[in-house]
Amino acid sequence: MIGERVTVRVDSRLVKVLFRGQVVRIHPKQAPGGRSTDETDLPSEVTVYAMRDLDKLQRMAARHGDAIGTYATALLDIPLPWTKMRQVYRLLGLVKKYGPEPVNQACVRALECEAVDVGLIARIVARAAETDPPPTDRTVVAAANRFARDPDEFAVVREVGR
């Protein structure tokens, strides 16, 4: 495509993008300042954010737990909901870091108090993770002690009189 000619044709209703004379993309003409984006042109990991698809974002949150979905809905229930999309992504990041169960429990506690703040959820989950004892894996302990020897096994014994 480098050095090739890409042609853009505009008429009263459509914008056509052509490559080597073949139509690659057709968009409806927009008013000045408007935009037309085709979802299929975007990488799948950014489609929700770029298209401001709030319903899909809420469904993504709800898949991890009912309280997480309800909390995401509460976050986005404002006059300009796309301004809170990053907070929902942060909530999903907490699910990825700590797992869905602790985040779901933290959302239940925050919703009981009507506290809609992802920073609060992050603090609740982080503090719970600090106070929980680390998981003990007996196989790791056994492997660490496998080569441990009693110090008496290393004592040098010499016969006297030879």
Phi, psi and omega in degrees: 000337178291128181087350178274162180263125172254128182247139176240123178245133182236131172238195185290340183238332188230155170242121181247133176252123182242143175231120184055037178082355180260136179290123180262318184209143175234130178234149173289143180293137182250158174292159179307130181090349180277172179214155177225114182238132176267126182304325184288346178279349185259151172298144185300329183287344180247000184301314183299315183288315183293324181271358181054046183274089185291324180296317180293323178295319177295321178294322177299318180291319183293336178296337182270349179158152182297317182292324178294318177297318178295320179294319177297320178297319178295323178297320186271001182272064178222167181300327178242075189296331182293346175286346180254005182299321180298326178292324176293320176297323177295320177299317177294327175295323176295322177297319180294322183282314188254347183098159185288327186295310179296323180291320178298317178296320178295322178294322177300313181297318181291322179292327176299326180267000183057038178258105182256089182207118183292331176300322177295316178299316180299318179293317180300313183291319180294317179293323177295322179292327179290322184277337178291135178292145179295147180295136178261131179245107184297332180292326178291317179298317180295321180293325180291325182271358185301321183261005178287138181232153175291135181302333179295337179292341182262359181290139179271126181252124179239138177278136180270137176105000177261000000 
